[in-house]
Amino acid sequence: TIVLLHSVLKFQAASLSSRMLAGKRQSGELELLLTTPYDEDKILRGCSLELKRSLFWPILFAMGVDLVLLILGWRGAWFGDGLGWAFLVVVEVIWMLLNLFSLSWVGLLLGLRLASPSKAASRAFFYVVVLPWIVAIAFAGLAAMLPSSLGLVGVNPTAAAIFVLSLLFCNSFFTGWAINELRDRFRLLAAQTWT
């Protein structure tokens, strides 16, 4: 339930952020903003604030559901004394917040770069949410093919470390790329026209 709810929220964030600047460009609002004394950082800060306001209540709802499931899981003690369950829920909530931050920046960039906001949302979701899982599964498959004499097969801490590193790398790489592209090439990207 938690993962499904968070996935829906993440796709909503990708969709909203990719439509934000693309919609402003299509309506002519972005062109007007670029003729004002506002610089790119202020425009991006305004878009970020608008995105945070539109996602505030859905995030609050998701965190409320997470809290209820945390309490129910702790009381039911499905995982031993409930500590394992609490740890998983807390990690998933932190990961959701990090993904939402990354999705907002990547969605803003891809919304400007691509002609279709739906393609931009799908691609942002793929880069930030799906790609780390593919990398982790590829490394797990590679570890399974290695000879067992290397001691890598069946080692849970190694698999967990690879998974966490792939998640962190994809998020930090794509977030940094999006922020740098938006700050360095914002006017050029905003001036692109799609026919």
N, CA and C atoms as an extended XYZ file, in Angstrom:
585
Properties=species:S:1:pos:R:3:atomname:S:1:resname:S:1:resid:I:1 pbc="F F F"
N         0.829       -1.192        0.000 N   THR     1
C         0.000        0.000        0.000 CA  THR     1
C         0.871        1.253        0.000 C   THR     1
N         1.898        1.247        0.838 N   ILE     2
C         2.775        2.415        0.938 CA  ILE     2
C         3.502        2.656       -0.384 C   ILE     2
N         4.069        1.614       -0.949 N   VAL     3
C         4.833        1.760       -2.193 CA  VAL     3
C         3.914        2.200       -3.341 C   VAL     3
N         2.716        1.643       -3.409 N   LEU     4
C         1.780        2.030       -4.465 CA  LEU     4
C         1.358        3.490       -4.312 C   LEU     4
N         1.035        3.898       -3.100 N   LEU     5
C         0.643        5.288       -2.851 CA  LEU     5
C         1.780        6.249       -3.180 C   LEU     5
N         2.998        5.886       -2.790 N   HIS     6
C         4.151        6.739       -3.082 CA  HIS     6
C         4.430        6.795       -4.583 C   HIS     6
N         4.240        5.676       -5.288 N   SER     7
C         4.471        5.674       -6.732 CA  SER     7
C         3.483        6.583       -7.456 C   SER     7
N         2.226        6.556       -7.030 N   VAL     8
C         1.233        7.441       -7.626 CA  VAL     8
C         1.601        8.902       -7.366 C   VAL     8
N         2.031        9.195       -6.150 N   LEU     9
C         2.431       10.557       -5.795 CA  LEU     9
C         3.656       10.995       -6.594 C   LEU     9
N         4.589       10.093       -6.791 N   LYS    10
C         5.781       10.425       -7.577 CA  LYS    10
C         5.430       10.711       -9.028 C   LYS    10
N         4.531        9.900       -9.605 N   PHE    11
C         4.151       10.172      -10.979 CA  PHE    11
C         3.371       11.482      -11.089 C   PHE    11
N         2.573       11.785      -10.080 N   GLN    12
C         1.850       13.058      -10.075 CA  GLN    12
C         2.836       14.226      -10.033 C   GLN    12
N         3.898       14.089       -9.236 N   ALA    13
C         4.914       15.139       -9.161 CA  ALA    13
C         5.628       15.297      -10.496 C   ALA    13
N         5.956       14.180      -11.138 N   ALA    14
C         6.617       14.245      -12.444 CA  ALA    14
C         5.697       14.899      -13.476 C   ALA    14
N         4.432       14.551      -13.432 N   SER    15
C         3.475       15.109      -14.384 CA  SER    15
C         3.275       16.607      -14.172 C   SER    15
N         3.088       17.020      -12.917 N   LEU    16
C         2.890       18.444      -12.634 CA  LEU    16
C         4.112       19.277      -13.005 C   LEU    16
N         5.287       18.783      -12.630 N   SER    17
C         6.501       19.565      -12.895 CA  SER    17
C         6.812       19.635      -14.386 C   SER    17
N         6.525       18.569      -15.126 N   SER    18
C         6.829       18.620      -16.562 CA  SER    18
C         5.842       19.493      -17.319 C   SER    18
N         4.624       19.647      -16.800 N   ARG    19
C         3.638       20.510      -17.449 CA  ARG    19
C         3.791       21.975      -17.057 C   ARG    19
N         4.510       22.240      -15.979 N   MET    20
C         4.544       23.597      -15.437 CA  MET    20
C         5.178       24.602      -16.408 C   MET    20
N         6.427       24.419      -16.753 N   LEU    21
C         7.099       25.367      -17.652 CA  LEU    21
C         6.636       25.205      -19.094 C   LEU    21
N         6.284       23.968      -19.480 N   ALA    22
C         5.785       23.758      -20.841 CA  ALA    22
C         4.465       24.502      -21.043 C   ALA    22
N         3.611       24.479      -20.039 N   GLY    23
C         2.346       25.203      -20.134 CA  GLY    23
C         2.544       26.705      -20.155 C   GLY    23
N         3.496       27.172      -19.360 N   LYS    24
C         3.788       28.610      -19.344 CA  LYS    24
C         4.359       29.061      -20.688 C   LYS    24
N         5.169       28.213      -21.311 N   ARG    25
C         5.723       28.564      -22.621 CA  ARG    25
C         4.623       28.563      -23.673 C   ARG    25
N         3.726       27.578      -23.633 N   GLN    26
C         2.660       27.474      -24.614 CA  GLN    26
C         1.676       28.641      -24.512 C   GLN    26
N         1.403       29.091      -23.287 N   SER    27
C         0.459       30.202      -23.122 CA  SER    27
C         1.105       31.568      -23.356 C   SER    27
N         2.420       31.630      -23.452 N   GLY    28
C         3.114       32.897      -23.636 CA  GLY    28
C         3.542       33.536      -22.328 C   GLY    28
N         3.167       32.937      -21.219 N   GLU    29
C         3.520       33.490      -19.909 CA  GLU    29
C         5.021       33.460      -19.669 C   GLU    29
N         5.690       32.409      -20.124 N   LEU    30
C         7.134       32.305      -19.934 CA  LEU    30
C         7.867       33.398      -20.699 C   LEU    30
N         7.417       33.697      -21.895 N   GLU    31
C         8.023       34.770      -22.690 CA  GLU    31
C         7.875       36.107      -21.975 C   GLU    31
N         6.699       36.338      -21.403 N   LEU    32
C         6.487       37.578      -20.643 CA  LEU    32
C         7.375       37.631      -19.396 C   LEU    32
N         7.514       36.490      -18.719 N   LEU    33
C         8.367       36.464      -17.528 CA  LEU    33
C         9.820       36.756      -17.877 C   LEU    33
N        10.267       36.288      -19.033 N   LEU    34
C        11.655       36.505      -19.425 CA  LEU    34
C        11.933       37.946      -19.831 C   LEU    34
N        10.892       38.723      -20.127 N   THR    35
C        11.090       40.128      -20.471 CA  THR    35
C        11.065       41.027      -19.231 C   THR    35
N        10.726       40.479      -18.096 N   THR    36
C        10.697       41.245      -16.849 CA  THR    36
C        12.080       41.219      -16.221 C   THR    36
N        12.295       42.003      -15.156 N   PRO    37
C        13.607       41.989      -14.504 CA  PRO    37
C        13.913       40.703      -13.730 C   PRO    37
N        12.956       39.774      -13.668 N   TYR    38
C        13.215       38.520      -12.958 CA  TYR    38
C        14.271       37.715      -13.686 C   TYR    38
N        15.194       37.155      -12.923 N   ASP    39
C        16.183       36.285      -13.534 CA  ASP    39
C        15.675       34.838      -13.487 C   ASP    39
N        16.456       33.946      -14.059 N   GLU    40
C        16.048       32.544      -14.163 CA  GLU    40
C        15.829       31.902      -12.806 C   GLU    40
N        16.679       32.253      -11.843 N   ASP    41
C        16.549       31.654      -10.512 CA  ASP    41
C        15.224       32.002       -9.855 C   ASP    41
N        14.769       33.238      -10.035 N   LYS    42
C        13.488       33.631       -9.445 CA  LYS    42
C        12.320       32.920      -10.133 C   LYS    42
N        12.413       32.738      -11.427 N   ILE    43
C        11.364       32.026      -12.154 CA  ILE    43
C        11.325       30.569      -11.695 C   ILE    43
N        12.496       29.949      -11.584 N   LEU    44
C        12.554       28.561      -11.136 CA  LEU    44
C        12.101       28.425       -9.686 C   LEU    44
N        12.449       29.395       -8.854 N   ARG    45
C        12.010       29.373       -7.457 CA  ARG    45
C        10.489       29.487       -7.376 C   ARG    45
N         9.904       30.320       -8.222 N   GLY    46
C         8.447       30.451       -8.270 CA  GLY    46
C         7.777       29.157       -8.725 C   GLY    46
N         8.359       28.498       -9.719 N   CYS    47
C         7.814       27.209      -10.171 CA  CYS    47
C         7.931       26.157       -9.072 C   CYS    47
N         9.050       26.168       -8.381 N   SER    48
C         9.241       25.219       -7.282 CA  SER    48
C         8.227       25.454       -6.165 C   SER    48
N         7.992       26.711       -5.856 N   LEU    49
C         7.011       27.041       -4.824 CA  LEU    49
C         5.605       26.643       -5.252 C   LEU    49
N         5.271       26.877       -6.508 N   GLU    50
C         3.958       26.475       -7.028 CA  GLU    50
C         3.786       24.960       -6.978 C   GLU    50
N         4.843       24.238       -7.291 N   LEU    51
C         4.802       22.780       -7.239 CA  LEU    51
C         4.644       22.283       -5.803 C   LEU    51
N         5.362       22.911       -4.880 N   LYS    52
C         5.240       22.514       -3.469 CA  LYS    52
C         3.833       22.759       -2.949 C   LYS    52
N         3.250       23.869       -3.343 N   ARG    53
C         1.879       24.169       -2.897 CA  ARG    53
C         0.877       23.170       -3.462 C   ARG    53
N         1.053       22.778       -4.714 N   SER    54
C         0.095       21.852       -5.308 CA  SER    54
C         0.275       20.420       -4.798 C   SER    54
N         1.459       20.081       -4.304 N   LEU    55
C         1.695       18.728       -3.794 CA  LEU    55
C         1.610       18.632       -2.273 C   LEU    55
N         1.388       19.744       -1.587 N   PHE    56
C         1.408       19.734       -0.124 CA  PHE    56
C         0.373       18.775        0.457 C   PHE    56
N        -0.896       18.910        0.038 N   TRP    57
C        -1.953       18.068        0.603 CA  TRP    57
C        -1.812       16.608        0.203 C   TRP    57
N        -1.468       16.278       -1.043 N   PRO    58
C        -1.241       14.856       -1.349 CA  PRO    58
C        -0.084       14.248       -0.547 C   PRO    58
N         0.984       15.018       -0.339 N   ILE    59
C         2.096       14.504        0.461 CA  ILE    59
C         1.667       14.321        1.908 C   ILE    59
N         0.927       15.270        2.431 N   LEU    60
C         0.433       15.157        3.800 CA  LEU    60
C        -0.478       13.940        3.955 C   LEU    60
N        -1.347       13.709        2.969 N   PHE    61
C        -2.215       12.536        3.012 CA  PHE    61
C        -1.390       11.245        2.996 C   PHE    61
N        -0.394       11.180        2.100 N   ALA    62
C         0.449        9.978        2.008 CA  ALA    62
C         1.209        9.737        3.309 C   ALA    62
N         1.705       10.796        3.908 N   MET    63
C         2.440       10.628        5.168 CA  MET    63
C         1.495       10.227        6.302 C   MET    63
N         0.240       10.680        6.257 N   GLY    64
C        -0.747       10.248        7.241 CA  GLY    64
C        -1.037        8.753        7.110 C   GLY    64
N        -1.197        8.288        5.866 N   VAL    65
C        -1.398        6.851        5.634 CA  VAL    65
C        -0.169        6.074        6.098 C   VAL    65
N         1.023        6.600        5.825 N   ASP    66
C         2.251        5.946        6.279 CA  ASP    66
C         2.286        5.832        7.799 C   ASP    66
N         1.870        6.880        8.478 N   LEU    67
C         1.866        6.865        9.937 CA  LEU    67
C         0.879        5.833       10.474 C   LEU    67
N        -0.314        5.781        9.873 N   VAL    68
C        -1.307        4.791       10.309 CA  VAL    68
C        -0.783        3.377       10.087 C   VAL    68
N        -0.196        3.121        8.923 N   LEU    69
C         0.343        1.785        8.653 CA  LEU    69
C         1.556        1.470        9.521 C   LEU    69
N         2.329        2.480        9.864 N   LEU    70
C         3.448        2.285       10.781 CA  LEU    70
C         2.945        1.837       12.151 C   LEU    70
N         1.921        2.515       12.650 N   ILE    71
C         1.374        2.173       13.965 CA  ILE    71
C         0.738        0.786       13.933 C   ILE    71
N        -0.047        0.501       12.879 N   LEU    72
C        -0.675       -0.813       12.777 CA  LEU    72
C         0.364       -1.925       12.648 C   LEU    72
N         1.405       -1.672       11.865 N   GLY    73
C         2.471       -2.663       11.716 CA  GLY    73
C         3.256       -2.869       12.990 C   GLY    73
N         3.468       -1.803       13.729 N   TRP    74
C         4.207       -1.900       14.990 CA  TRP    74
C         3.394       -2.682       16.017 C   TRP    74
N         2.105       -2.380       16.070 N   ARG    75
C         1.242       -3.059       17.045 CA  ARG    75
C         1.039       -4.519       16.680 C   ARG    75
N         0.942       -4.794       15.369 N   GLY    76
C         0.758       -6.176       14.937 CA  GLY    76
C         2.039       -6.981       15.032 C   GLY    76
N         3.158       -6.280       15.106 N   ALA    77
C         4.482       -6.903       15.218 CA  ALA    77
C         4.695       -7.964       14.144 C   ALA    77
N         4.437       -7.556       12.887 N   TRP    78
C         4.626       -8.484       11.782 CA  TRP    78
C         6.093       -8.845       11.602 C   TRP    78
N         6.979       -7.937       11.905 N   PHE    79
C         8.409       -8.182       11.744 CA  PHE    79
C         9.068       -8.207       13.126 C   PHE    79
N         8.968       -9.295       13.802 N   GLY    80
C         9.592       -9.404       15.118 CA  GLY    80
C         8.957       -8.462       16.108 C   GLY    80
N         9.726       -7.552       16.612 N   ASP    81
C         9.211       -6.602       17.596 CA  ASP    81
C         8.660       -5.326       16.946 C   ASP    81
N         8.588       -5.279       15.640 N   GLY    82
C         8.051       -4.120       14.939 CA  GLY    82
C         9.107       -3.114       14.532 C   GLY    82
N        10.322       -3.282       15.023 N   LEU    83
C        11.396       -2.335       14.706 CA  LEU    83
C        11.765       -2.395       13.224 C   LEU    83
N        11.770       -3.589       12.664 N   GLY    84
C        12.080       -3.742       11.237 CA  GLY    84
C        11.045       -3.053       10.365 C   GLY    84
N         9.788       -3.193       10.732 N   TRP    85
C         8.708       -2.542        9.991 CA  TRP    85
C         8.842       -1.032       10.070 C   TRP    85
N         9.104       -0.522       11.261 N   ALA    86
C         9.250        0.927       11.439 CA  ALA    86
C        10.419        1.454       10.615 C   ALA    86
N        11.506        0.720       10.595 N   PHE    87
C        12.675        1.129        9.822 CA  PHE    87
C        12.341        1.196        8.325 C   PHE    87
N        11.642        0.166        7.821 N   LEU    88
C        11.274        0.155        6.404 CA  LEU    88
C        10.353        1.312        6.039 C   LEU    88
N         9.396        1.607        6.892 N   VAL    89
C         8.464        2.701        6.603 CA  VAL    89
C         9.196        4.042        6.616 C   VAL    89
N        10.056        4.246        7.591 N   VAL    90
C        10.792        5.510        7.679 CA  VAL    90
C        11.714        5.679        6.472 C   VAL    90
N        12.390        4.620        6.065 N   VAL    91
C        13.270        4.687        4.894 CA  VAL    91
C        12.455        4.985        3.639 C   VAL    91
N        11.285        4.366        3.499 N   GLU    92
C        10.442        4.611        2.323 CA  GLU    92
C         9.935        6.051        2.286 C   GLU    92
N         9.597        6.615        3.436 N   VAL    93
C         9.132        8.011        3.480 CA  VAL    93
C        10.266        8.963        3.109 C   VAL    93
N        11.450        8.729        3.645 N   ILE    94
C        12.604        9.565        3.300 CA  ILE    94
C        12.911        9.446        1.810 C   ILE    94
N        12.836        8.213        1.305 N   TRP    95
C        13.118        7.997       -0.109 CA  TRP    95
C        12.077        8.671       -0.993 C   TRP    95
N        10.819        8.658       -0.567 N   MET    96
C         9.765        9.336       -1.320 CA  MET    96
C        10.058       10.833       -1.407 C   MET    96
N        10.449       11.441       -0.292 N   LEU    97
C        10.730       12.876       -0.288 CA  LEU    97
C        11.922       13.215       -1.179 C   LEU    97
N        12.954       12.390       -1.152 N   LEU    98
C        14.110       12.615       -2.029 CA  LEU    98
C        13.720       12.462       -3.499 C   LEU    98
N        12.908       11.447       -3.804 N   ASN    99
C        12.451       11.265       -5.184 CA  ASN    99
C        11.589       12.419       -5.647 C   ASN    99
N        10.744       12.943       -4.769 N   LEU   100
C         9.900       14.075       -5.155 CA  LEU   100
C        10.746       15.302       -5.485 C   LEU   100
N        11.801       15.528       -4.712 N   PHE   101
C        12.717       16.635       -4.999 CA  PHE   101
C        13.368       16.446       -6.365 C   PHE   101
N        13.865       15.237       -6.616 N   SER   102
C        14.516       14.955       -7.900 CA  SER   102
C        13.531       15.049       -9.052 C   SER   102
N        12.339       14.494       -8.871 N   LEU   103
C        11.343       14.516       -9.935 CA  LEU   103
C        10.907       15.928      -10.297 C   LEU   103
N        10.881       16.802       -9.305 N   SER   104
C        10.475       18.175       -9.607 CA  SER   104
C        11.489       18.857      -10.521 C   SER   104
N        12.763       18.702      -10.251 N   TRP   105
C        13.781       19.340      -11.093 CA  TRP   105
C        13.887       18.683      -12.460 C   TRP   105
N        13.902       17.352      -12.484 N   VAL   106
C        14.022       16.652      -13.765 CA  VAL   106
C        12.773       16.902      -14.606 C   VAL   106
N        11.610       16.936      -13.983 N   GLY   107
C        10.380       17.225      -14.716 CA  GLY   107
C        10.368       18.625      -15.303 C   GLY   107
N        10.852       19.611      -14.542 N   LEU   108
C        10.925       20.981      -15.067 CA  LEU   108
C        11.824       21.045      -16.298 C   LEU   108
N        12.983       20.407      -16.214 N   LEU   109
C        13.912       20.430      -17.344 CA  LEU   109
C        13.334       19.714      -18.560 C   LEU   109
N        12.843       18.506      -18.357 N   LEU   110
C        12.341       17.745      -19.493 CA  LEU   110
C        11.068       18.362      -20.067 C   LEU   110
N        10.307       19.062      -19.246 N   GLY   111
C         9.144       19.776      -19.752 CA  GLY   111
C         9.528       20.874      -20.728 C   GLY   111
N        10.686       21.479      -20.501 N   LEU   112
C        11.186       22.494      -21.436 CA  LEU   112
C        11.852       21.871      -22.660 C   LEU   112
N        12.517       20.751      -22.469 N   ARG   113
C        13.293       20.163      -23.557 CA  ARG   113
C        12.465       19.368      -24.545 C   ARG   113
N        11.422       18.709      -24.068 N   LEU   114
C        10.646       17.829      -24.936 CA  LEU   114
C         9.373       18.512      -25.404 C   LEU   114
N         8.881       18.102      -26.544 N   ALA   115
C         7.691       18.728      -27.116 CA  ALA   115
C         6.418       18.346      -26.371 C   ALA   115
N         6.388       17.153      -25.802 N   SER   116
C         5.177       16.667      -25.144 CA  SER   116
C         5.383       16.578      -23.631 C   SER   116
N         4.539       17.229      -22.831 N   PRO   117
C         4.655       17.112      -21.373 CA  PRO   117
C         4.441       15.685      -20.868 C   PRO   117
N         3.624       14.898      -21.557 N   SER   118
C         3.421       13.519      -21.110 CA  SER   118
C         4.685       12.682      -21.327 C   SER   118
N         5.391       12.917      -22.430 N   LYS   119
C         6.671       12.236      -22.645 CA  LYS   119
C         7.694       12.686      -21.605 C   LYS   119
N         7.676       13.959      -21.275 N   ALA   120
C         8.601       14.481      -20.273 CA  ALA   120
C         8.321       13.856      -18.907 C   ALA   120
N         7.061       13.725      -18.533 N   ALA   121
C         6.710       13.118      -17.249 CA  ALA   121
C         7.122       11.656      -17.216 C   ALA   121
N         6.859       10.945      -18.296 N   SER   122
C         7.238        9.524      -18.347 CA  SER   122
C         8.746        9.346      -18.269 C   SER   122
N         9.458       10.188      -18.983 N   ARG   123
C        10.916       10.075      -18.970 CA  ARG   123
C        11.500       10.462      -17.616 C   ARG   123
N        10.959       11.499      -16.988 N   ALA   124
C        11.423       11.881      -15.648 CA  ALA   124
C        11.171       10.756      -14.657 C   ALA   124
N         9.995       10.149      -14.706 N   PHE   125
C         9.671        9.028      -13.821 CA  PHE   125
C        10.622        7.863      -14.078 C   PHE   125
N        10.920        7.607      -15.343 N   PHE   126
C        11.848        6.519      -15.675 CA  PHE   126
C        13.239        6.791      -15.117 C   PHE   126
N        13.757        8.005      -15.348 N   TYR   127
C        15.108        8.331      -14.901 CA  TYR   127
C        15.260        8.250      -13.390 C   TYR   127
N        14.289        8.776      -12.661 N   VAL   128
C        14.447        8.913      -11.212 CA  VAL   128
C        13.948        7.697      -10.445 C   VAL   128
N        12.864        7.073      -10.903 N   VAL   129
C        12.261        5.990      -10.125 CA  VAL   129
C        12.595        4.605      -10.676 C   VAL   129
N        12.494        4.420      -11.995 N   VAL   130
C        12.631        3.085      -12.576 CA  VAL   130
C        14.086        2.705      -12.825 C   VAL   130
N        14.883        3.609      -13.351 N   LEU   131
C        16.266        3.307      -13.716 CA  LEU   131
C        17.109        2.765      -12.553 C   LEU   131
N        17.002        3.312      -11.342 N   PRO   132
C        17.788        2.717      -10.251 CA  PRO   132
C        17.437        1.253       -9.991 C   PRO   132
N        16.183        0.876      -10.176 N   TRP   133
C        15.796       -0.526       -9.998 CA  TRP   133
C        16.420       -1.391      -11.087 C   TRP   133
N        16.477       -0.883      -12.312 N   ILE   134
C        17.082       -1.646      -13.407 CA  ILE   134
C        18.568       -1.860      -13.141 C   ILE   134
N        19.244       -0.804      -12.690 N   VAL   135
C        20.672       -0.919      -12.368 CA  VAL   135
C        20.883       -1.936      -11.251 C   VAL   135
N        20.054       -1.882      -10.215 N   ALA   136
C        20.200       -2.815       -9.089 CA  ALA   136
C        19.931       -4.252       -9.530 C   ALA   136
N        18.920       -4.452      -10.368 N   ILE   137
C        18.617       -5.800      -10.848 CA  ILE   137
C        19.738       -6.314      -11.749 C   ILE   137
N        20.319       -5.430      -12.569 N   ALA   138
C        21.436       -5.833      -13.429 CA  ALA   138
C        22.641       -6.254      -12.590 C   ALA   138
N        22.942       -5.496      -11.533 N   PHE   139
C        24.052       -5.873      -10.663 CA  PHE   139
C        23.757       -7.169       -9.913 C   PHE   139
N        22.510       -7.368       -9.512 N   ALA   140
C        22.146       -8.621       -8.834 CA  ALA   140
C        22.295       -9.803       -9.789 C   ALA   140
N        21.896       -9.613      -11.045 N   GLY   141
C        22.074      -10.670      -12.039 CA  GLY   141
C        23.533      -10.950      -12.306 C   GLY   141
N        24.337       -9.913      -12.358 N   LEU   142
C        25.776      -10.082      -12.550 CA  LEU   142
C        26.398      -10.810      -11.366 C   LEU   142
N        25.978      -10.456      -10.164 N   ALA   143
C        26.511      -11.126       -8.970 CA  ALA   143
C        26.096      -12.588       -8.943 C   ALA   143
N        24.917      -12.905       -9.463 N   ALA   144
C        24.461      -14.297       -9.484 CA  ALA   144
C        25.253      -15.123      -10.490 C   ALA   144
N        25.779      -14.480      -11.546 N   MET   145
C        26.543      -15.212      -12.555 CA  MET   145
C        28.004      -15.403      -12.157 C   MET   145
N        28.485      -14.649      -11.191 N   LEU   146
C        29.866      -14.786      -10.759 CA  LEU   146
C        30.053      -16.106      -10.016 C   LEU   146
N        31.255      -16.659      -10.073 N   PRO   147
C        31.491      -17.905       -9.336 CA  PRO   147
C        31.275      -17.707       -7.840 C   PRO   147
N        30.763      -18.738       -7.197 N   SER   148
C        30.479      -18.632       -5.764 CA  SER   148
C        31.755      -18.565       -4.936 C   SER   148
N        32.896      -18.868       -5.514 N   SER   149
C        34.153      -18.778       -4.766 CA  SER   149
C        34.520      -17.337       -4.433 C   SER   149
N        33.931      -16.377       -5.172 N   LEU   150
C        34.205      -14.973       -4.870 CA  LEU   150
C        33.466      -14.506       -3.621 C   LEU   150
N        32.479      -15.265       -3.217 N   GLY   151
C        31.762      -14.931       -1.990 CA  GLY   151
C        30.746      -13.821       -2.139 C   GLY   151
N        30.361      -13.477       -3.373 N   LEU   152
C        29.416      -12.394       -3.575 CA  LEU   152
C        27.974      -12.869       -3.660 C   LEU   152
N        27.792      -14.146       -3.963 N   VAL   153
C        26.440      -14.660       -4.136 CA  VAL   153
C        25.791      -14.840       -2.773 C   VAL   153
N        24.615      -14.319       -2.634 N   GLY   154
C        23.852      -14.494       -1.398 CA  GLY   154
C        24.244      -13.561       -0.278 C   GLY   154
N        25.104      -12.599       -0.548 N   VAL   155
C        25.505      -11.662        0.488 CA  VAL   155
C        24.523      -10.492        0.473 C   VAL   155
N        23.661      -10.451        1.444 N   ASN   156
C        22.636       -9.420        1.490 CA  ASN   156
C        23.197       -8.017        1.689 C   ASN   156
N        24.204       -7.810        2.542 N   PRO   157
C        24.727       -6.439        2.680 CA  PRO   157
C        25.324       -5.894        1.387 C   PRO   157
N        25.949       -6.741        0.588 N   THR   158
C        26.505       -6.284       -0.679 CA  THR   158
C        25.391       -5.888       -1.639 C   THR   158
N        24.372       -6.714       -1.728 N   ALA   159
C        23.245       -6.399       -2.609 CA  ALA   159
C        22.534       -5.141       -2.140 C   ALA   159
N        22.370       -4.998       -0.845 N   ALA   160
C        21.713       -3.801       -0.307 CA  ALA   160
C        22.546       -2.554       -0.580 C   ALA   160
N        23.862       -2.671       -0.424 N   ALA   161
C        24.736       -1.521       -0.675 CA  ALA   161
C        24.700       -1.124       -2.148 C   ALA   161
N        24.709       -2.105       -3.046 N   ILE   162
C        24.637       -1.809       -4.477 CA  ILE   162
C        23.318       -1.141       -4.809 C   ILE   162
N        22.247       -1.634       -4.229 N   PHE   163
C        20.933       -1.067       -4.478 CA  PHE   163
C        20.861        0.378       -3.997 C   PHE   163
N        21.299        0.635       -2.787 N   VAL   164
C        21.259        1.996       -2.237 CA  VAL   164
C        22.158        2.929       -3.039 C   VAL   164
N        23.334        2.461       -3.426 N   LEU   165
C        24.237        3.294       -4.215 CA  LEU   165
C        23.655        3.611       -5.594 C   LEU   165
N        22.991        2.638       -6.215 N   SER   166
C        22.381        2.916       -7.519 CA  SER   166
C        21.241        3.912       -7.375 C   SER   166
N        20.455        3.794       -6.304 N   LEU   167
C        19.385        4.753       -6.070 CA  LEU   167
C        19.942        6.155       -5.844 C   LEU   167
N        20.939        6.262       -4.998 N   LEU   168
C        21.526        7.575       -4.704 CA  LEU   168
C        22.219        8.170       -5.918 C   LEU   168
N        22.933        7.333       -6.681 N   PHE   169
C        23.628        7.834       -7.860 CA  PHE   169
C        22.646        8.375       -8.885 C   PHE   169
N        21.608        7.597       -9.206 N   CYS   170
C        20.639        8.049      -10.210 CA  CYS   170
C        19.952        9.332       -9.775 C   CYS   170
N        19.545        9.397       -8.509 N   ASN   171
C        18.871       10.602       -8.033 CA  ASN   171
C        19.794       11.805       -8.047 C   ASN   171
N        20.991       11.657       -7.513 N   SER   172
C        21.894       12.805       -7.446 CA  SER   172
C        22.385       13.209       -8.834 C   SER   172
N        22.654       12.235       -9.707 N   PHE   173
C        23.126       12.553      -11.045 CA  PHE   173
C        22.066       13.321      -11.828 C   PHE   173
N        20.852       12.790      -11.877 N   PHE   174
C        19.808       13.432      -12.676 CA  PHE   174
C        19.349       14.750      -12.065 C   PHE   174
N        19.350       14.851      -10.753 N   THR   175
C        18.986       16.119      -10.119 CA  THR   175
C        20.036       17.186      -10.418 C   THR   175
N        21.293       16.840      -10.267 N   GLY   176
C        22.370       17.782      -10.576 CA  GLY   176
C        22.370       18.195      -12.033 C   GLY   176
N        22.140       17.231      -12.919 N   TRP   177
C        22.066       17.528      -14.350 CA  TRP   177
C        20.927       18.500      -14.636 C   TRP   177
N        19.762       18.248      -14.062 N   ALA   178
C        18.605       19.112      -14.320 CA  ALA   178
C        18.820       20.516      -13.772 C   ALA   178
N        19.342       20.616      -12.571 N   ILE   179
C        19.574       21.942      -11.963 CA  ILE   179
C        20.591       22.723      -12.790 C   ILE   179
N        21.684       22.078      -13.174 N   ASN   180
C        22.711       22.772      -13.970 CA  ASN   180
C        22.182       23.191      -15.335 C   ASN   180
N        21.450       22.319      -16.007 N   GLU   181
C        20.884       22.664      -17.314 CA  GLU   181
C        19.907       23.824      -17.205 C   GLU   181
N        19.051       23.790      -16.186 N   LEU   182
C        18.071       24.864      -16.035 CA  LEU   182
C        18.734       26.193      -15.697 C   LEU   182
N        19.761       26.172      -14.898 N   ARG   183
C        20.427       27.422      -14.522 CA  ARG   183
C        21.330       27.950      -15.633 C   ARG   183
N        21.958       27.049      -16.382 N   ASP   184
C        22.900       27.486      -17.411 CA  ASP   184
C        22.220       27.793      -18.747 C   ASP   184
N        21.181       27.039      -19.107 N   ARG   185
C        20.608       27.154      -20.449 CA  ARG   185
C        19.114       27.453      -20.420 C   ARG   185
N        18.631       28.111      -19.383 N   PHE   186
C        17.194       28.318      -19.230 CA  PHE   186
C        16.609       29.127      -20.390 C   PHE   186
N        17.227       30.246      -20.724 N   ARG   187
C        16.685       31.097      -21.793 CA  ARG   187
C        16.723       30.390      -23.142 C   ARG   187
N        17.761       29.645      -23.411 N   LEU   188
C        17.854       28.904      -24.669 CA  LEU   188
C        16.772       27.830      -24.745 C   LEU   188
N        16.568       27.107      -23.633 N   LEU   189
C        15.535       26.078      -23.608 CA  LEU   189
C        14.134       26.687      -23.709 C   LEU   189
N        13.941       27.828      -23.059 N   ALA   190
C        12.635       28.472      -23.096 CA  ALA   190
C        12.321       29.038      -24.474 C   ALA   190
N        13.347       29.357      -25.251 N   ALA   191
C        13.136       29.945      -26.582 CA  ALA   191
C        12.848       28.906      -27.647 C   ALA   191
N        13.039       27.607      -27.332 N   GLN   192
C        12.767       26.568      -28.308 CA  GLN   192
C        11.280       26.563      -28.645 C   GLN   192
N        11.005       26.373      -29.904 N   THR   193
C         9.609       26.277      -30.325 CA  THR   193
C         9.363       24.905      -30.906 C   THR   193
N         8.175       24.403      -30.694 N   TRP   194
C         7.792       23.081      -31.196 CA  TRP   194
C         6.693       23.286      -32.230 C   TRP   194
N         6.893       22.736      -33.394 N   THR   195
C         5.883       22.863      -34.445 CA  THR   195
C         5.191       21.543      -34.695 C   THR   195
